Structure formats: C-alpha cells, structure tokens
Amino acid sequence: MASITIPNLDDALEGQLRLRAAARNRSMEDEARDILRTALAHEPADTKHLIDAMRELVEPFGGVDLELPPRGPIREPPDFK
C-alpha cells in the first residue's frame, strides 16, 4: 500500500481536515483517504484521445478531405565542418 506526504499544507486546510475527521469520528488520515476516494470515483472513467474528439466534431458535417502537399526528395543534411 502506498503512502504520501503533503508538504506545506495550509494551516487552515489542516484545521478543516481535523474538524471534518473529528465530526465523522475518524483519524485525519482516514478522512483524507475517504476524500481522495470520493473525488477520484467521480472522475470520468475513460478520456478520449484528441483525434477522436476532433473526429466527433467534424464527422456530422461529412468529414474533411485534406489535400496533401506533394513530396519531394530528401534534402541533404547540413555540413557543420
């Protein structure tokens, strides 16, 4: 099981956590774990890739055909001598 340390925690925030934990008859550590568990449970389960989000926006309009520029020969690398 992992363990974390939160340096420079605001005194006011630490006080709020202490009061919240006491009101729920828990330790501060247990209350912090519960807060993290609750917050992360509401995160979206799956995030889209940028290309999928873009495709979702463009497809209703029939998509987009991009004209590709012609390819030329590979240039010689510079000589730094």
CYANA upper distance limits for C-alpha pairs under 8 A (distance plus 0.5 A):
  9 LEU  CA     13 LEU  CA      7.42
  9 LEU  CA     14 GLU  CA      7.12
 10 ASP  CA     14 GLU  CA      6.66
 11 ASP  CA     15 GLY  CA      6.59
 12 ALA  CA     16 GLN  CA      6.74
 13 LEU  CA     17 LEU  CA      6.70
 14 GLU  CA     18 ARG  CA      6.61
 15 GLY  CA     19 LEU  CA      6.69
 16 GLN  CA     20 ARG  CA      6.52
 17 LEU  CA     21 ALA  CA      6.49
 17 LEU  CA     28 MET  CA      6.89
 17 LEU  CA     31 GLU  CA      7.90
 17 LEU  CA     32 ALA  CA      7.99
 18 ARG  CA     22 ALA  CA      6.64
 18 ARG  CA     27 SER  CA      8.44
 18 ARG  CA     28 MET  CA      6.26
 19 LEU  CA     23 ALA  CA      6.61
 20 ARG  CA     24 ARG  CA      6.92
 20 ARG  CA     31 GLU  CA      8.06
 21 ALA  CA     25 ASN  CA      6.48
 21 ALA  CA     26 ARG  CA      5.42
 21 ALA  CA     27 SER  CA      6.28
 21 ALA  CA     28 MET  CA      5.92
 21 ALA  CA     30 ASP  CA      8.31
 21 ALA  CA     31 GLU  CA      5.94
 22 ALA  CA     26 ARG  CA      6.41
 22 ALA  CA     27 SER  CA      7.71
 22 ALA  CA     28 MET  CA      8.47
 26 ARG  CA     30 ASP  CA      6.64
 26 ARG  CA     31 GLU  CA      6.75
 27 SER  CA     31 GLU  CA      6.70
 28 MET  CA     32 ALA  CA      6.58
 29 GLU  CA     33 ARG  CA      6.69
 30 ASP  CA     34 ASP  CA      6.73
 31 GLU  CA     35 ILE  CA      6.68
 32 ALA  CA     36 LEU  CA      6.70
 33 ARG  CA     37 ARG  CA      6.53
 34 ASP  CA     38 THR  CA      6.55
 35 ILE  CA     39 ALA  CA      6.57
 36 LEU  CA     40 LEU  CA      6.52
 37 ARG  CA     41 ALA  CA      6.59
 38 THR  CA     42 HIS  CA      7.30
 39 ALA  CA     43 GLU  CA      7.57
 48 LYS  CA     52 ASP  CA      6.72
 48 LYS  CA     53 ALA  CA      6.84
 49 HIS  CA     53 ALA  CA      6.95
 50 LEU  CA     54 MET  CA      6.69
 51 ILE  CA     55 ARG  CA      6.55
 52 ASP  CA     56 GLU  CA      6.62
 53 ALA  CA     57 LEU  CA      6.97
 54 MET  CA     58 VAL  CA      6.82
 55 ARG  CA     59 GLU  CA      6.23
 55 ARG  CA     63 GLY  CA      8.18
 56 GLU  CA     60 PRO  CA      7.92
 58 VAL  CA     62 GLY  CA      7.45
 58 VAL  CA     63 GLY  CA      5.72
 58 VAL  CA     64 VAL  CA      7.59
 59 GLU  CA     63 GLY  CA      5.03
 59 GLU  CA     64 VAL  CA      8.45
